[in-house]
């Protein structure tokens, strides 16, 4: 469960970087 949470955070971070 913790691993999935970290994965989601990284995914969102990546999306934000691409958006920026």
C-alpha positions in Angstrom: 0.0 0.0 0.0 2.8 2.4 0.9 4.6 1.6 -2.3 1.5 2.5 -4.3 1.2 5.8 -2.5 4.8 6.7 -3.4 4.2 5.6 -7.0 1.2 7.9 -7.2 3.1 10.8 -5.8 5.9 10.3 -8.3 3.4 10.1 -11.1 1.7 13.3 -10.1 5.0 15.0 -9.7 6.0 14.0 -13.2 2.6 15.2 -14.6 3.2 18.5 -12.9 6.7 18.9 -14.4 5.4 18.1 -17.9 2.6 20.6 -17.4 5.0 23.2 -16.3 
